[in-house]
Amino acid sequence: MDLFEYQGKRYFARHGIAVSPGDVADTVDEAVAVAERVGYPVVVKAQVKVGGRGKAGGVKLANNVDEVREHAVNILGLDIKGHVVKRLWVERSSDIAKEYYASFTLDRPNKTHLGMLSAQGGVEIEVVAEENPEAIAFLSIDPVEGLTLATARRWVAEAELDDVAREQSAELLVKLYECYTQGDCDLAEINPLILTPDNKVHALDAKVTLDENASYRHPEWEEFRGDEFEDPREKMAKEKGLNYIGLDGTVGIIANGAGLAMSTLDVVNQVGGTAANFLDIGGGANADVMAAALEVINADPKVKSIFVNIFGGITRVDEVAKGVLEALKRVSINSPIVLRLDGTNALEGRALLAPHLNENLITEPTMLDAARRAVALAN
Amino acid sequence: MSIFVDENTKVIVQGLTGSQGRFHGLRNRDYGTKVVGGVTPGKGGSDVDGIPVFNSVKEAVDATGATASFVVVPPKFASDAIIEAAQGGITFIVCITEGIPAHDEALTYNRLVEEFPGVRLLGPNCPGIISPGKCNIGITSGDIALAGGPVGIVSRSGTLTYQALHELSMQGIGQTTCVGIGGDPVPGTNFIDCLAEFEKDPETKAVMMIGEIGGSEEERAAEWIKLNMTKPVVAYVAGVTAPPGRKMGHAGAIISGSKGTAQAKMDALTAAGVYVCQNPTEAGAKMVEIVRAM
């Protein structure tokens, strides 16, 4: 789960990382109230989960109440790369002497944690990595050992942060690492991490991605939920407990297993179609799950055909077939359904469906045949 | 021959008394796997359909001589179960648990490497390992596999592993061992570990590799293949059409920026001399063609 900047800053603050005083605002009046409270000048920042806010006019400096009002009016409702701004973060403006970059993420090839620190912050780190890779000090951290203050001190020196910033930065990095590990982040990034003219180091932005697998030990994450889905189809699928990702095509996809679901998208594409979604119904494909899956896909007006691709392993194909028939009794489906059923109890499953087959309920013997049929029906 | 396991491998099931553990543990035994014990703290002395249950891995290993463990416990207990297996003397651990936090996986992996260097972990979040006719640890349905070789399979995806077995078995082509390494960000066993074993195994004549988007394991495997692999490899990589920035089911299946795309992986594998196919059916057909020409 990606956090908004304001959520990330609250997460950082909880772990003792210094951020600018500020608050969220959903209306122009709220923005003014926050500005009056924290004191001018303030920065009015669009809260969207996409980069390039500044260039899109989503980050503005305001020196007085009129400017706050003007910027809040302009930014609320602004469309930034398809993300409509519904919320602002208003914070006290900081004077900036230097901009640094700091982040922690998982280093998958090395199976350790990876810290990245640079004295060249404020720009996209990918650009720095491309154009000036020696400006980034990489630190591989053994999860068993963690990050000590001594190591952090060596690291800030290696990254050539300004002398006056080093001790504060080292302490901040240890806290950020704690936030990253204890807070179960996939990514904890500060860009820019700033040094002010009066030699204070603090986080001016926050980019945090949380590992959903750890949500069982983070009840506090509940406050971050609710507005994480921009796509109404994904919201509906989440409510039904389905693993769904909305796409733009016309063939609705239902498959068991993430790999098979991905592969189904690929095959539909190869035979000239486009997938409307990714949907993995997992191992327990009973009637309820199948009905929920068909309902979500049916609610997508772009869908012209539905491809159900099942390879029974632990999932028994006869159970899937029963699920489809049961689902069809409950839900009225607007598009023809093409099924490919293989694996455990496939013969029994196909036999169950046989009496019900018609031009809107079709079986095909292989994945490729089924893909071609579903695409032909959709195009 | 087979890799990692064979007909003599003695297996205990951690979590045998749970519904999943019981279901899969008994299925594995029915397949012919030597399932010699189960472990559930507090339930020692009982049994599951004749399989004795012990309070700890150590007790189970002392009593049965097991060397492999099948971990079927919920995510919050999985890391401790894996470490307990290693401490108890198990050398091959298969963990099918899905949904373990990435930080736990990274910590557990490094603890195993540092404290228990002789221990291999397969998974987590994997279908397990099957050496047809000899040993099946995990959730793969035994009837889609065919004994006798000559193909080794290694796969990052669960259902696509079954698809790969099916494509070959339908054509009468058997498998030596099929290893599901799982789709999580920190797998205990990777492609290269399996490719190296298949390269050494005299009965394995060719290898089928199923990859997916995310990470760089396929690219690393390609490098290794170029330098070390003498046997033909057929590969399929799922997720050509996956959009960047979205997790496609598996925690590990995500394209970050320009990294981890299926195309980059397919290009690397092609450059390493691997037969890269566009879908599982094509990969199966290619492998059948290679084996028949041998």
Interface residues (C-beta under 8 A of the other chain):
Chain A: L106 R108 P109 K111 T112 H113 E126 D142 P143 V144 T181 D184 D186 D211 N213 A214 Y216 R217 N243 I245 L247 A255 N256 G257 A258 G259 L260 A261 M262 S263 L265 D266 V267 V268 N269 Q270 A275 F278 D280 F311 G312 G313 I314 D342 G343 T344 T366 M367 L368
Chain B: H24 P75 K76 G99 I100 P101 A102 H103 D104 A106 L107 Y109 N110 R111 E114 P127 I139 T140 S141 D143 I144 S155 R156 S157 G158 T159 L160 T161 Y162 Q163 H166 G183 P185 V186 I210 E212 I213 G215 S216 E217 R220 Y236 A238 G239 V240 T241 A242 P243 R246 M248 G249 H250 A251 G252 A253 G257 A262 Q278 N279 P280 T281
